[in-house]
Amino acid sequence: MWFPLSLFTIAAWAGSDFFSKRGTRPNDKYSHLRLVISVGTVMTIHAVAYLLITGIEWKLSYIILYLPVSFLYILSMTLGYAGLRYIELSVSSPICNSSGAVTSILVFVFLGQTMELMQLGGVIMITAGVILLAVIDKKMAEKSKTLSEDDTKYRRSAIAILFPILYCIIDGLGTFADAYFLEHVLDEASANIAYEFTFGICALISYLYMRVIKKEKFSYIKEKQFTIGAVCETAGQFTYIFALGDNAIVAAPLIASYSVFSVILSRIFLKEKLSRTQYAVIALIMVGIAILGAFDN
């Protein structure tokens, strides 16, 4: 089941990327906190609903038990949200989602999971594709004549690029830790609920910080793009954790390819264009996805 679950996760998280970017205002320095509030709220609602509907046994102590993984995930996502103010989605998303390669290496070295030769080829194709896509987009950004001098300088700055790079490293560590926890500590459902409640706590802290300390207003209606993105994020997280628990070493890099679909959405709806080289790289990644699907165990 890991392959169809991975495909659903890809679609959901590509939508999350798109709506998060669409709702981000470059002049709003609290955009990342607004996103954290939106995502945390939706995740909390989902966690409560899941517990009520399924009636599974779950303990509050799981939040503490799963905290190392939740911390890495939420930190990486917050950094990714902050980076949306400074860098194009089509540049940041592929860089962020090279984290699947980090995870595969860690899972192979420390957890002893293995993959078939053809699956390895698919992983290499996907990983190479997302990295190539980031390189191509960065070169296109540097050559763009439509950007002002200040915008170009800022996009090239270490601060702008640092956000997706940090996301890549921290998310890779989080996914590796997740693979270990799902195999040895908690089942998928319990872990996901713990993560969602932790995100809800972070959302509450962010809301209180904005309203009480910074006197900033927040409205779910006004931030409807973030709310839609949060729904997509939550849906993807639910299927992601089951895919990871089933086959982490292959599912992680496959799901990381959702950045390709984020790029496509940003091109179509944000009126950007794809070059022939970008289409070729996307085709390479799609072939890698097909290979992983063909060898789904």
C-alpha angles and dihedrals in degrees: 000000000000094000101057089040089053092050092052090049090051092053094045096047093046086056090047091052092049098048092042091054092043092055096044115105113204092214094052108089090189096056092109091054091049088055092048090052093049095046094043092051095051092045092051091051090050093048093051092046092049092052092048095046100043099032091212120167110258133165132208088229088072088074090062093040093053095037097106091059094041091050093054093046096046093044092051092047093049090051089048091051091050091051092057088076093060109032138042118262090233089059101039101042097061091046092049093049097052080088089094089073090053090051095048092053093048093046091049094047101040107023098036096228115155139200136204120260093253090049089052088053090052092050091050092049093050094045093046089048097054091047092048090048091055092049093048094048092049091052090049090050091052092051096045112119094193094073121090118240092253093050092049092048092050094047090054093047122111090241094061096046093040094070098062092039091054089046090053094052098041095043090049090054090046093052091048091050089047092054089053094046093048091051099043112014118028138012119246098257095048092047093049093050091049090051093048094050090048089053088049090055090051089050091053092049091048092049093050090047092053098042102036103032105025097028091225121154124232129194127177089207093052090046094048092137089058091047092053089046090051092054090051091047093051094047091050093047091054094056094035096063092052091048090050093048091052100047114353100170093060102025094056098061092038092055090045087066090074085096087077091062090044088057092049092050092048090051095048101042101026090048097241124141134234121224124222089253091055091051089052092051091048089051089052091053092046089054089052090052091050091051092052089048093050091053095044107143 
